[in-house]
Amino acid sequence: MSWTDEKVAKLKELWGKGNTASQIAEIIGGISRNAVIGKAHRLNLSAKIKTRSAASQQNYKNTTEEKINKPRKIGKGKFKSLIIEKDFEPENPKQLEELDENLCKWPIGHPDEKSFYFCGRASLKDFSYCKLHLLYAYQPKGKKEDVSEKGDVPEFIEKKIRSA
């Protein structure tokens, strides 16, 4: 297939109108979509990204407006009952080899230090961590819920909430 002056002129015209490479190939006939793209590139025809991005920007604006105007449903925090509980069982330091599926696998310290260990408390069903470390590991989506009375929450959890 060779590009004649007529085909090149038609390509430039259709490209300028915003037709896709597939449409141009079909209209001109006897050439592939990739041939159209290659020739347009060699002719330094303007990229069609502008028209496509304008359309995608419009779609983006519509979806963001919907998200802003749509009321968010924020349910009660999954772990609120854990925050109320003040008495956590004491740590039961374990080495890696001593861990099983029923023990908390929260690392304490740095692995290069001699004093490094894992929490070792009883883990919650279907989780790798105990109640305390679950609060650190799994943060609820959206805003953090405010606790009604300050005295209800242990100090280390208050610090955690303030720092977030």
C-alpha positions in Angstrom: 0.0 0.0 0.0 1.3 3.4 -0.9 0.2 6.8 0.3 -1.0 8.9 -2.7 -1.4 12.6 -2.4 -5.1 12.2 -2.5 -5.0 9.7 0.5 -2.7 12.0 2.4 -5.0 15.0 1.8 -8.0 12.9 2.9 -6.1 11.7 6.0 -5.3 15.3 7.0 -8.9 16.4 6.4 -10.5 13.6 8.4 -7.8 13.8 11.2 -8.5 17.5 11.5 -12.2 16.8 11.9 -11.5 14.5 14.8 -12.2 11.1 13.3 -10.6 8.1 14.8 -7.8 6.2 13.1 -10.2 3.2 12.6 -12.8 5.5 11.0 -10.2 7.1 8.7 -8.9 3.7 7.6 -12.4 2.6 6.8 -13.2 5.7 4.8 -10.0 5.8 2.8 -10.1 2.0 2.3 -7.3 -0.4 1.7 -5.3 0.7 4.7 -5.1 -0.4 8.4 -5.7 1.6 11.5 -2.0 1.3 12.4 -1.0 2.7 8.9 -3.2 5.7 9.5 -1.6 6.3 13.0 1.9 5.8 11.6 1.3 8.2 8.7 -0.3 10.8 11.0 2.7 10.6 13.2 5.2 11.0 10.3 3.2 14.0 9.1 3.3 15.5 12.6 -0.4 15.9 12.8 -1.6 17.2 16.1 -2.3 14.5 18.7 -6.0 13.8 19.4 -5.3 13.7 23.1 -6.8 17.2 23.4 -10.3 16.1 22.3 -10.2 12.9 24.3 -8.9 14.5 27.5 -11.6 17.2 27.2 -14.2 14.5 27.1 -12.6 12.6 30.0 -12.3 15.9 32.0 -16.0 16.4 31.5 -16.7 12.9 32.8 -14.4 13.5 35.7 -16.1 16.7 36.7 -19.5 14.9 36.5 -18.4 12.1 38.7 -16.7 14.3 41.3 -19.8 16.5 41.5 -21.9 13.4 42.1 -19.6 12.3 44.8 -19.6 15.7 46.5 -23.4 16.1 46.3 -24.1 12.5 47.3 -24.5 12.2 51.1 -22.0 9.8 52.6 -23.2 7.0 54.8 -20.8 6.6 57.7 -21.7 3.8 59.9 -20.6 3.2 63.4 -17.0 2.3 63.7 -16.3 -1.4 63.6 -13.8 -1.2 66.4 -15.6 1.2 68.7 -16.3 -1.6 71.1 -12.6 -2.2 71.3 -11.8 1.4 72.2 -14.2 1.3 75.2 -12.5 -1.7 76.6 -9.6 -0.6 78.8 -8.2 -3.9 80.2 -6.1 -5.6 77.6 -4.4 -8.8 78.5 -0.6 -8.4 79.1 1.9 -9.0 76.3 3.2 -12.5 76.0 6.5 -12.0 74.1 7.1 -14.6 71.4 9.8 -15.3 68.9 8.9 -15.9 65.3 9.3 -19.7 65.6 6.8 -19.7 68.6 4.0 -18.0 66.7 0.9 -19.8 65.6 -2.5 -18.7 64.0 -4.0 -17.9 67.5 -1.3 -15.5 68.6 -0.9 -11.8 67.8 1.9 -11.2 65.2 2.4 -7.5 65.9 6.2 -6.9 65.9 7.7 -5.0 68.9 11.0 -3.2 68.3 13.3 -3.5 65.3 14.2 -6.9 63.8 17.9 -6.1 64.0 17.7 -5.6 67.8 18.2 -8.5 70.2 15.2 -7.5 72.2 12.9 -7.8 69.2 9.7 -10.0 69.7 6.1 -10.4 68.7 3.2 -9.4 70.9 1.9 -12.9 71.6 -1.5 -12.0 73.0 -4.5 -14.1 71.8 -5.5 -12.8 68.3 -9.1 -12.2 67.4 -10.8 -14.7 65.1 -10.0 -14.1 61.4 -7.3 -11.5 62.3 -3.6 -11.6 62.8 -3.6 -9.3 65.7 -4.9 -8.9 69.3 -7.6 -6.4 70.2 -5.1 -3.6 70.9 -3.0 -4.0 67.8 -6.1 -4.4 65.7 -6.8 -0.7 66.5 -3.5 0.3 65.0 -3.6 -2.1 62.0 -7.1 -1.6 60.7 -8.2 2.0 60.5 -11.8 2.7 59.6 -12.4 4.5 56.3 -13.4 8.2 56.4 -13.3 10.4 59.5 -12.3 9.0 62.8 -15.2 9.0 65.2 -15.0 11.2 68.2 -15.3 9.5 71.6 -17.9 11.1 73.8 -16.0 11.1 77.1 -12.2 11.5 77.2 -11.9 9.2 80.2 -13.3 6.3 78.3 -10.3 6.0 76.0 -6.8 4.9 77.1 -4.2 7.6 76.7 -2.1 5.8 74.0 -5.2 5.5 71.8 -6.0 9.2 72.3 -2.5 10.0 71.1 -2.9 7.8 68.1 -6.2 9.5 67.2 -4.7 13.0 67.6 -1.7 12.2 65.5 -3.8 10.9 62.6 
